[in-house]
Amino acid sequence: MAEPLLALASVTRTYPGPPAVTALRDANLTIHGGEMVAIVGPSGSGKSTLLNILGLLDEPTSGVRMLAGVDTSVLSDRDRTALRATRLGFVFQSFHLVPYLDCVANVTLPLTHQGFPRQLRRDLAVTALTTVGLGHRLSARPATLSGGEQQRVAIARAIVHEPALLLCDEPTGNLDSENTEAILDLLRRMVTGSRAVVVVTHESYVRDRADRAVEVVDGHVYG
């Protein structure tokens, strides 16, 4: 089997107190390209901590986290940030679009921070927006878009730099059933042999659309 895109080995995350709180306990998890993984569990179970660890937004207290074959514990903060910016994409329940920017400008934001040339940024943004079905709304601003369309822009922004791992935190939480189905179909299409999609959800129908589910209970990870 190919090397996993991301792997956790005996990862624990404890937040200092008083009292100290252990939100993730001895977690083991591997994620490979070509799969869609649902992370499920009750509120307060540790799902958000797990997602933050997967996204290099939080550091393990102990254990090993490998991303793209790299042990992230040996990296400087700057190098971890660079790895996160190039290898990961993020989609959230709240779309986090900049209201005064049009769709293209919103999608180019990650590329701007990475120093891509202006014309290349636009070309890549147009390609990403076309991929999510919004090639006809390039100059639209968020206020003129439906909730489903805004989430499509957010997904385009997350994939514009071709990340290996797409991390989604309740991406359908603000959508009606029709738009939820459309976004889940779109996320499934984002899965390729070299890319995986991880979705944190509390909805059973979202879980059912994944290739496998990882359950988090009291900081323990199963699956």
C-alpha positions in Angstrom: 0.0 0.0 0.0 1.2 3.5 -0.8 2.5 5.7 2.0 -0.4 7.5 3.8 -0.9 11.2 3.2 -1.1 11.7 7.0 -0.6 9.4 9.9 -0.9 9.7 13.7 0.9 7.3 16.0 0.0 7.4 19.7 -0.9 11.1 19.6 -2.1 12.7 22.8 -3.1 16.4 23.2 -3.4 17.8 26.7 -4.3 21.4 27.3 -2.6 22.9 30.5 -4.8 23.9 33.4 -5.5 24.1 36.1 -7.0 21.6 35.7 -5.3 20.1 32.7 -7.6 18.6 30.1 -6.7 15.7 27.8 -8.7 16.2 24.7 -7.1 13.4 22.6 -5.7 10.2 24.0 -3.2 7.9 22.3 -4.8 8.4 18.9 -3.7 6.3 15.9 -5.0 7.1 12.5 -3.9 6.9 8.8 -5.4 8.6 5.9 -4.6 7.6 2.3 -5.2 9.3 -1.0 -8.4 8.2 -2.7 -10.6 8.0 0.3 -13.3 10.2 2.0 -13.2 9.9 5.7 -15.9 11.0 8.1 -15.0 12.0 11.7 -18.0 11.6 14.0 -18.7 11.7 17.7 -20.7 13.6 20.3 -20.1 17.3 21.2 -17.0 17.6 23.3 -15.6 14.2 22.3 -12.4 15.6 20.8 -13.4 15.9 17.1 -12.2 19.5 16.8 -8.9 18.7 18.5 -8.4 15.8 16.2 -9.1 18.0 13.2 -6.7 20.7 14.5 -4.0 18.1 14.9 -4.6 16.8 11.4 -4.5 20.3 10.0 -1.3 21.3 11.8 -3.2 24.0 13.7 -2.4 22.4 17.0 0.6 20.4 18.2 0.5 17.0 19.8 1.6 16.8 23.5 3.1 13.4 22.7 3.2 10.9 19.8 4.1 11.2 16.2 2.3 13.0 13.3 3.5 12.4 9.8 2.4 14.5 6.9 3.5 13.7 3.4 6.2 11.4 4.9 7.5 14.3 7.1 7.7 14.1 10.9 6.2 17.5 11.7 7.7 17.5 15.2 11.2 18.2 13.7 9.9 21.3 11.7 10.1 24.9 12.8 6.9 26.9 13.1 7.7 28.5 9.8 8.2 25.2 8.0 5.0 23.7 9.5 3.1 26.8 8.3 4.6 26.4 4.8 3.7 22.6 4.8 0.2 23.4 5.9 -0.2 26.1 3.2 0.9 23.8 0.4 -0.4 20.4 1.4 -3.7 21.1 3.1 -7.0 22.8 2.3 -9.7 23.8 4.7 -13.5 24.1 4.4 -15.6 25.4 7.3 -19.2 25.5 8.3 -19.1 29.3 8.1 -17.8 30.1 4.6 -15.4 32.8 5.8 -15.6 34.7 2.5 -14.4 38.3 2.4 -17.6 40.2 1.6 -16.1 43.0 -0.5 -14.1 40.7 -2.8 -15.6 38.9 -5.8 -15.4 35.1 -6.2 -12.0 35.2 -8.1 -10.4 37.5 -5.5 -11.7 35.3 -2.6 -10.3 32.2 -4.2 -6.9 33.7 -5.0 -6.2 34.6 -1.3 -4.2 31.5 -0.5 -2.1 32.0 -3.6 -1.5 35.7 -2.8 0.0 34.6 0.6 2.3 32.1 -1.2 3.6 34.7 -3.7 2.1 33.4 -6.9 2.2 35.8 -9.8 -1.0 37.8 -10.4 -2.0 36.3 -13.7 -1.3 32.8 -12.5 -3.4 33.4 -9.4 -6.4 34.5 -11.5 -6.0 31.6 -14.0 -5.9 29.0 -11.1 -8.9 30.7 -9.4 -10.9 30.6 -12.6 -10.1 26.9 -13.0 -11.0 26.1 -9.4 -14.3 28.0 -9.7 -15.1 26.3 -12.9 -14.4 22.9 -11.2 -17.0 23.6 -8.5 -19.6 24.8 -11.1 -19.2 28.6 -10.7 -17.4 29.5 -13.8 -20.4 31.8 -14.6 -20.2 33.7 -11.3 -16.5 34.9 -11.3 -17.3 38.5 -10.6 -20.1 37.9 -8.1 -19.7 39.0 -4.5 -20.7 36.8 -1.6 -23.9 38.7 -0.7 -25.3 37.9 -4.2 -24.7 34.1 -3.8 -26.8 31.4 -2.2 -25.5 29.5 0.8 -24.6 26.6 -1.5 -22.8 28.8 -3.9 -20.9 30.5 -1.1 -19.7 27.0 0.1 -18.7 26.2 -3.5 -16.5 29.3 -3.5 -15.0 28.2 -0.1 -14.3 24.8 -1.6 -12.7 26.4 -4.7 -10.5 28.5 -2.4 -9.5 25.3 -0.5 -8.5 23.4 -3.7 -7.0 26.2 -5.7 -3.4 25.2 -4.7 -4.1 21.4 -5.3 -3.7 20.2 -1.7 -3.2 16.5 -1.0 -5.6 16.6 2.0 -8.9 18.5 2.2 -10.2 19.0 5.8 -13.8 20.0 6.2 -15.4 21.0 9.5 -19.2 20.6 9.3 -19.2 21.8 5.7 -23.0 21.3 5.2 -24.1 22.6 8.7 -25.5 25.8 7.3 -27.1 24.3 4.2 -30.6 23.0 3.4 -31.0 19.4 2.2 -30.7 20.1 -1.5 -27.5 22.1 -1.1 -26.2 19.5 1.3 -26.5 16.8 -1.3 -24.9 19.0 -3.9 -21.9 19.8 -1.7 -21.4 16.2 -0.7 -21.4 15.2 -4.4 -18.8 17.9 -5.0 -16.6 16.7 -2.1 -16.8 13.2 -3.4 -15.5 14.5 -6.8 -12.6 16.1 -5.0 -11.3 12.7 -3.9 -8.6 11.5 -6.3 -5.9 8.9 -6.2 -3.6 11.5 -4.7 -6.1 13.4 -2.6 -8.2 12.5 0.4 -11.1 14.4 1.9 -11.8 14.4 5.7 -15.2 15.6 6.9 -16.1 16.3 10.5 -19.8 15.8 10.9 -22.6 14.9 13.3 -25.0 14.0 10.5 -25.6 10.4 9.8 -26.3 10.9 6.1 -22.9 12.7 5.7 -21.3 9.8 7.4 -23.0 7.4 5.1 -21.4 9.1 2.0 -17.9 8.5 3.3 -15.8 5.5 2.5 -15.2 5.0 6.2 -16.0 6.6 9.5 -13.6 7.4 12.4 -15.4 7.8 15.7 -14.1 10.0 18.5 -15.4 9.2 22.1 -13.9 10.9 25.2 -10.7 11.6 23.3 -10.3 8.1 22.0 -10.2 7.5 18.3 -11.8 4.4 16.8 -11.6 3.4 13.1 
